[in-house]
Amino acid sequence: MAKSFEEQIEELEQIVNQLEKGDLNLDDSVAKFEEGIKISKECNKILEKAEKKITILVNQDNELKEENFETDE
């Protein structure tokens, strides 16, 4: 079963904490970094999928118009 976005973010935070401590040797640090990149890419896919779902359908002149949800950022 795939991990939820929140679970993946928590795991990514743990990896960052481990890397910031500086207790790992180089090989372990690189392995953790690679794992973090993989998780980051998965989180990005989840966010992109969610963004597609946050499409607002507006009924104009009996036609449905699709508008992307955008933030102020």
C-alpha positions as CSV (number, residue, x, y, z in Angstrom):
1,M,0.0,0.0,0.0
2,A,1.3,3.4,-1.0
3,K,2.2,5.9,1.8
4,S,0.1,9.0,2.2
5,F,1.5,12.4,1.4
6,E,1.6,13.2,5.1
7,E,3.5,10.0,5.8
8,Q,6.0,10.7,3.1
9,I,6.6,14.3,4.3
10,E,7.2,13.0,7.8
11,E,9.7,10.5,6.5
12,L,11.4,13.2,4.5
13,E,11.6,15.4,7.6
14,Q,13.3,12.5,9.5
15,I,15.8,12.1,6.7
16,V,16.6,15.8,6.8
17,N,17.0,15.7,10.5
18,Q,19.4,12.8,10.2
19,L,21.4,14.6,7.6
20,E,21.5,17.8,9.6
21,K,22.9,16.0,12.6
22,G,26.0,15.1,10.7
23,D,26.4,11.7,12.5
24,L,26.2,9.6,9.3
25,N,29.2,8.6,7.2
26,L,29.5,9.7,3.6
27,D,28.0,6.5,2.1
28,D,25.0,6.6,4.5
29,S,24.6,10.3,3.9
30,V,24.5,9.8,0.1
31,A,22.0,6.9,0.5
32,K,19.7,9.0,2.7
33,F,20.0,11.9,0.3
34,E,19.0,9.6,-2.6
35,E,16.1,8.3,-0.5
36,G,15.0,11.9,0.2
37,I,15.1,12.8,-3.5
38,K,12.9,9.8,-4.3
39,I,10.4,10.7,-1.6
40,S,10.5,14.4,-2.8
41,K,9.7,13.3,-6.4
42,E,6.8,11.2,-5.1
43,C,5.4,14.0,-3.1
44,N,5.7,16.3,-6.1
45,K,3.6,13.8,-8.2
46,I,1.0,13.7,-5.5
47,L,0.8,17.5,-5.4
48,E,0.6,17.7,-9.2
49,K,-2.3,15.2,-9.1
50,A,-4.1,17.2,-6.4
51,E,-3.6,20.4,-8.4
52,K,-5.3,18.8,-11.4
53,K,-8.2,17.8,-9.1
54,I,-8.5,21.4,-7.9
55,T,-9.9,22.5,-11.2
56,I,-12.9,24.7,-10.9
57,L,-15.7,24.1,-13.3
58,V,-17.6,27.2,-14.1
59,N,-20.9,27.2,-16.0
60,Q,-20.9,30.0,-18.6
61,D,-23.5,30.3,-21.3
62,N,-24.5,26.7,-20.9
63,E,-21.0,25.6,-21.5
64,L,-18.6,24.2,-19.0
65,K,-15.3,26.1,-18.8
66,E,-12.4,24.7,-16.9
67,E,-10.3,27.1,-14.9
68,N,-7.2,26.1,-12.9
69,F,-7.1,26.9,-9.2
70,E,-4.2,29.3,-8.6
71,T,-2.9,30.7,-5.4
72,D,-1.5,34.2,-4.8
73,E,2.1,32.9,-4.6
